[in-house]
Amino acid sequence: MEVLSPVETYPGIVLGILCGGVGAAFQGVEAGVLWGLIGYFLGKSIQSMLWTVIGQRTS
């Protein structure tokens, strides 16, 4: 079994943290929380599209 990086295994969480951090740095804490939610759902959407294209789950 191949060991996957956190980005491949948890793209929603990784993008949520990344977008939240950037949003907080540029626009403040409240905007950082909102950008974190946007990043999380964007990551989950990307993960779902990859599952559809590849035909199997990566996690």
OpenMM code with the backbone's topology and positions (N, CA, C; nanometers):
from openmm import Vec3, app, unit

residues = "MET GLU VAL LEU SER PRO VAL GLU THR TYR PRO GLY ILE VAL LEU GLY ILE LEU CYS GLY GLY VAL GLY ALA ALA PHE GLN GLY VAL GLU ALA GLY VAL LEU TRP GLY LEU ILE GLY TYR PHE LEU GLY LYS SER ILE GLN SER MET LEU TRP THR VAL ILE GLY GLN ARG THR SER".split()
positions = [
    Vec3(0.0838, -0.1180, 0.0000),
    Vec3(0.0000, 0.0000, 0.0000),
    Vec3(0.0879, 0.1238, 0.0000),
    Vec3(0.0543, 0.2154, -0.0851),
    Vec3(0.1331, 0.3360, -0.1033),
    Vec3(0.0946, 0.4427, -0.0006),
    Vec3(0.1936, 0.5079, 0.0547),
    Vec3(0.1686, 0.6154, 0.1511),
    Vec3(0.1390, 0.7434, 0.0736),
    Vec3(0.0237, 0.8056, 0.1023),
    Vec3(-0.0166, 0.9268, 0.0325),
    Vec3(0.0156, 1.0496, 0.1159),
    Vec3(0.0470, 1.1577, 0.0479),
    Vec3(0.0723, 1.2829, 0.1187),
    Vec3(-0.0591, 1.3386, 0.1721),
    Vec3(-0.0546, 1.4264, 0.2706),
    Vec3(-0.1784, 1.4847, 0.3245),
    Vec3(-0.2600, 1.5603, 0.2204),
    Vec3(-0.1935, 1.6176, 0.1200),
    Vec3(-0.2667, 1.6906, 0.0164),
    Vec3(-0.3532, 1.5951, -0.0645),
    Vec3(-0.3030, 1.4765, -0.0931),
    Vec3(-0.3810, 1.3780, -0.1676),
    Vec3(-0.4888, 1.3149, -0.0814),
    Vec3(-0.4605, 1.2958, 0.0455),
    Vec3(-0.5547, 1.2289, 0.1346),
    Vec3(-0.6624, 1.3235, 0.1859),
    Vec3(-0.6239, 1.4449, 0.2228),
    Vec3(-0.7171, 1.5419, 0.2818),
    Vec3(-0.7107, 1.6764, 0.2099),
    Vec3(-0.7497, 1.6833, 0.0834),
    Vec3(-0.7367, 1.8114, 0.0122),
    Vec3(-0.8270, 1.9209, 0.0680),
    Vec3(-0.9414, 1.8842, 0.1235),
    Vec3(-1.0313, 1.9848, 0.1798),
    Vec3(-0.9703, 2.0549, 0.2988),
    Vec3(-0.9112, 1.9775, 0.3872),
    Vec3(-0.8506, 2.0353, 0.5073),
    Vec3(-0.7276, 2.1181, 0.4714),
    Vec3(-0.6453, 2.0657, 0.3809),
    Vec3(-0.5234, 2.1372, 0.3425),
    Vec3(-0.5571, 2.2694, 0.2741),
    Vec3(-0.6500, 2.2675, 0.1785),
    Vec3(-0.6884, 2.3922, 0.1119),
    Vec3(-0.7611, 2.4866, 0.2066),
    Vec3(-0.8373, 2.4324, 0.3002),
    Vec3(-0.9042, 2.5163, 0.3991),
    Vec3(-0.8053, 2.5919, 0.4854),
    Vec3(-0.7032, 2.5231, 0.5315),
    Vec3(-0.6002, 2.5873, 0.6137),
    Vec3(-0.5219, 2.6894, 0.5319),
    Vec3(-0.4875, 2.6525, 0.4100),
    Vec3(-0.4115, 2.7427, 0.3238),
    Vec3(-0.4908, 2.8692, 0.2911),
    Vec3(-0.6138, 2.8533, 0.2456),
    Vec3(-0.6970, 2.9696, 0.2113),
    Vec3(-0.7301, 3.0524, 0.3352),
    Vec3(-0.7551, 2.9863, 0.4464),
    Vec3(-0.7834, 3.0582, 0.5701),
    Vec3(-0.6656, 3.1411, 0.6170),
    Vec3(-0.5468, 3.0855, 0.6075),
    Vec3(-0.4270, 3.1592, 0.6469),
    Vec3(-0.4016, 3.2805, 0.5596),
    Vec3(-0.4169, 3.2625, 0.4295),
    Vec3(-0.3976, 3.3748, 0.3373),
    Vec3(-0.5057, 3.4807, 0.3586),
    Vec3(-0.6294, 3.4367, 0.3760),
    Vec3(-0.7385, 3.5313, 0.4000),
    Vec3(-0.7195, 3.6092, 0.5289),
    Vec3(-0.6742, 3.5413, 0.6335),
    Vec3(-0.6508, 3.6090, 0.7610),
    Vec3(-0.5355, 3.7083, 0.7505),
    Vec3(-0.4333, 3.6725, 0.6752),
    Vec3(-0.3183, 3.7613, 0.6612),
    Vec3(-0.3532, 3.8883, 0.5848),
    Vec3(-0.4371, 3.8759, 0.4831),
    Vec3(-0.4670, 3.9909, 0.3981),
    Vec3(-0.5921, 4.0675, 0.4383),
    Vec3(-0.6919, 3.9985, 0.4988),
    Vec3(-0.8202, 4.0646, 0.5219),
    Vec3(-0.8694, 4.0576, 0.6655),
    Vec3(-0.7995, 3.9908, 0.7533),
    Vec3(-0.8428, 3.9831, 0.8920),
    Vec3(-0.8982, 3.8465, 0.9276),
    Vec3(-0.9281, 3.8299, 1.0557),
    Vec3(-0.9685, 3.6997, 1.1085),
    Vec3(-1.1028, 3.6537, 1.0526),
    Vec3(-1.2006, 3.7436, 1.0488),
    Vec3(-1.3341, 3.7042, 1.0019),
    Vec3(-1.3298, 3.6571, 0.8571),
    Vec3(-1.2599, 3.7310, 0.7737),
    Vec3(-1.2466, 3.6918, 0.6332),
    Vec3(-1.1654, 3.5636, 0.6210),
    Vec3(-1.0680, 3.5450, 0.7099),
    Vec3(-0.9888, 3.4225, 0.7080),
    Vec3(-1.0731, 3.2996, 0.7339),
    Vec3(-1.1684, 3.3116, 0.8261),
    Vec3(-1.2587, 3.1993, 0.8542),
    Vec3(-1.3440, 3.1689, 0.7317),
    Vec3(-1.3969, 3.2725, 0.6692),
    Vec3(-1.4788, 3.2511, 0.5492),
    Vec3(-1.3970, 3.1910, 0.4353),
    Vec3(-1.2759, 3.2411, 0.4146),
    Vec3(-1.1903, 3.1852, 0.3105),
    Vec3(-1.1507, 3.0418, 0.3433),
    Vec3(-1.1361, 3.0104, 0.4712),
    Vec3(-1.1086, 2.8722, 0.5102),
    Vec3(-1.2217, 2.7786, 0.4715),
    Vec3(-1.3453, 2.8230, 0.4917),
    Vec3(-1.4610, 2.7420, 0.4509),
    Vec3(-1.4664, 2.7256, 0.2994),
    Vec3(-1.4395, 2.8331, 0.2281),
    Vec3(-1.4381, 2.8248, 0.0815),
    Vec3(-1.3302, 2.7267, 0.0355),
    Vec3(-1.2120, 2.7358, 0.0941),
    Vec3(-1.1033, 2.6445, 0.0582),
    Vec3(-1.1361, 2.5002, 0.0895),
    Vec3(-1.2020, 2.4765, 0.2025),
    Vec3(-1.2398, 2.3403, 0.2401),
    Vec3(-1.3335, 2.2793, 0.1362),
    Vec3(-1.4384, 2.3532, 0.1013),
    Vec3(-1.5349, 2.2988, 0.0056),
    Vec3(-1.4772, 2.2907, -0.1352),
    Vec3(-1.3858, 2.3801, -0.1703),
    Vec3(-1.3167, 2.3692, -0.2982),
    Vec3(-1.2328, 2.2412, -0.3021),
    Vec3(-1.1626, 2.2126, -0.1935),
    Vec3(-1.0833, 2.0901, -0.1864),
    Vec3(-1.1684, 1.9648, -0.1943),
    Vec3(-1.2836, 1.9661, -0.1274),
    Vec3(-1.3736, 1.8503, -0.1346),
    Vec3(-1.4277, 1.8323, -0.2762),
    Vec3(-1.4553, 1.9416, -0.3460),
    Vec3(-1.5028, 1.9330, -0.4841),
    Vec3(-1.3957, 1.8746, -0.5753),
    Vec3(-1.2728, 1.9190, -0.5574),
    Vec3(-1.1622, 1.8652, -0.6363),
    Vec3(-1.1455, 1.7167, -0.6084),
    Vec3(-1.1551, 1.6774, -0.4815),
    Vec3(-1.1432, 1.5371, -0.4444),
    Vec3(-1.2533, 1.4536, -0.5100),
    Vec3(-1.3750, 1.5020, -0.5110),
    Vec3(-1.4857, 1.4294, -0.5732),
    Vec3(-1.4660, 1.4161, -0.7236),
    Vec3(-1.4170, 1.5224, -0.7877),
    Vec3(-1.3915, 1.5143, -0.9317),
    Vec3(-1.2821, 1.4129, -0.9624),
    Vec3(-1.1785, 1.4095, -0.8788),
    Vec3(-1.0719, 1.3118, -0.8999),
    Vec3(-1.1227, 1.1699, -0.8811),
    Vec3(-1.2067, 1.1469, -0.7808),
    Vec3(-1.2642, 1.0143, -0.7611),
    Vec3(-1.3458, 0.9727, -0.8825),
    Vec3(-1.4180, 1.0673, -0.9415),
    Vec3(-1.5002, 1.0371, -1.0584),
    Vec3(-1.4133, 1.0032, -1.1789),
    Vec3(-1.3076, 1.0800, -1.2008),
    Vec3(-1.2216, 1.0587, -1.3168),
    Vec3(-1.1375, 0.9326, -1.3007),
    Vec3(-1.0782, 0.9151, -1.1829),
    Vec3(-0.9903, 0.8008, -1.1589),
    Vec3(-1.0711, 0.6729, -1.1402),
    Vec3(-1.1858, 0.6838, -1.0788),
    Vec3(-1.2710, 0.5676, -1.0592),
    Vec3(-1.2525, 0.4986, -0.9261),
    Vec3(-1.1729, 0.5555, -0.8383),
    Vec3(-1.1539, 0.4966, -0.7057),
    Vec3(-1.1215, 0.6066, -0.6062),
    Vec3(-1.1419, 0.5765, -0.4816),
    Vec3(-1.1091, 0.6735, -0.3769),
    Vec3(-0.9608, 0.6687, -0.3475),
    Vec3(-0.9049, 0.7857, -0.3122),
    Vec3(-0.7630, 0.7918, -0.2781),
    Vec3(-0.7393, 0.7771, -0.1292),
    Vec3(-0.8444, 0.7846, -0.0485),
    Vec3(-0.8259, 0.7741, 0.0964),
    Vec3(-0.8961, 0.6527, 0.1504),
] * unit.nanometer
topology = app.Topology()
chain = topology.addChain("A")
for resn in residues:
    res = topology.addResidue(resn, chain)
    for name in ("N", "CA", "C"):
        topology.addAtom(name, app.Element.getBySymbol(name[0]), res)
